[in-house]
């Protein structure tokens, strides 16, 4: 599955900080695991963006969080559901707040 990682173009950034983390088959308590449940979070921060002659430096940050579940067995096996939240803030581009609900199905070819 192709997945767009960043909602901003980072080609002009002199400095960029990226944090990316995730969990699969999340465990609750000492013995409760939910196969197919996953969580991903990402934080990207950039500064010293070259905005051209005479313009102040640009700063921006982005935060993405996904929580997903893929059905593990039965007639709907491999059917996935994902809830995504994306937030970006910048002093040179418009801000973005976005929520998506994504449905996917993995089809084994071989």
C-alpha positions in Angstrom: 0.0 0.0 0.0 1.3 3.4 -0.9 1.1 5.9 1.9 1.9 9.6 1.8 4.2 10.3 4.7 4.4 14.0 4.8 1.8 16.6 3.9 4.5 19.3 3.3 7.2 19.7 0.8 10.5 19.6 2.7 12.9 20.5 -0.1 13.8 24.0 1.2 14.5 23.0 4.9 18.0 23.4 6.2 17.2 21.6 9.4 14.5 18.9 9.9 13.7 16.8 12.9 11.7 13.6 12.5 10.2 11.2 15.1 8.5 8.1 13.8 7.1 5.4 16.1 4.6 2.6 16.0 3.2 -0.4 17.8 1.7 -3.6 16.3 -0.5 -6.2 18.1 -1.0 -3.9 21.0 -1.0 -5.5 24.5 -3.4 -4.2 27.2 -2.6 -5.2 30.8 -0.4 -8.3 31.3 -2.2 -10.8 29.1 -4.5 -9.1 26.6 -3.2 -8.7 23.1 -5.3 -7.6 20.1 -3.8 -9.1 16.9 -4.2 -6.7 14.0 -4.4 -3.5 16.0 -1.7 -1.0 15.4 -0.8 2.6 16.3 1.6 4.9 14.5 2.7 8.4 15.4 5.0 10.8 13.5 6.3 14.3 14.3 8.3 16.3 11.8 9.7 19.8 12.5 11.6 22.0 10.1 13.1 25.4 10.4 15.5 27.8 8.6 13.3 27.4 5.5 14.6 29.6 2.7 11.7 31.8 1.7 13.7 34.0 -0.7 15.5 37.3 -0.5 14.2 39.7 2.1 11.8 37.2 3.8 12.2 35.9 7.3 13.1 32.2 7.8 10.2 29.8 7.7 9.3 27.3 10.4 6.8 24.4 10.2 5.8 21.3 12.1 3.6 18.3 11.3 2.0 15.6 13.5 0.4 12.4 12.1 -1.3 9.7 14.1 -2.9 6.5 12.7 -4.8 3.8 14.6 -5.6 0.7 12.4 -7.2 -2.7 12.7 -7.0 -5.6 10.2 -9.4 -8.5 10.5 -7.3 -11.6 11.1 -9.6 -14.5 10.1 -13.0 -15.4 8.7 -14.6 -14.3 5.4 -13.4 -10.7 5.9 -9.8 -11.6 6.6 -7.3 -8.9 5.5 -10.0 -6.2 5.5 -8.4 -3.1 7.2 -9.7 0.0 8.8 -7.6 3.0 9.6 -8.3 6.3 11.3 -5.8 9.0 10.6 -5.3 12.5 12.1 -2.9 15.0 10.5 -2.1 18.5 11.8 0.4 21.0 10.3 1.3 24.5 11.4 3.6 26.9 9.6 4.4 30.6 9.5 4.6 30.6 5.6 1.9 28.1 4.5 -1.7 27.6 5.5 -2.4 25.4 8.5 -4.0 22.0 8.0 -6.2 19.9 10.3 -7.4 16.7 8.7 -9.1 13.4 9.7 -9.4 10.4 7.3 -11.1 7.1 7.5 -9.4 4.6 5.3 -10.7 1.1 4.3 -8.3 -1.3 2.6 -8.2 -4.9 1.5 -5.0 -6.9 1.0 -5.4 -9.4 -1.8 -2.8 -12.2 -1.9 -1.7 -12.8 -5.5 0.6 -15.8 -5.0 
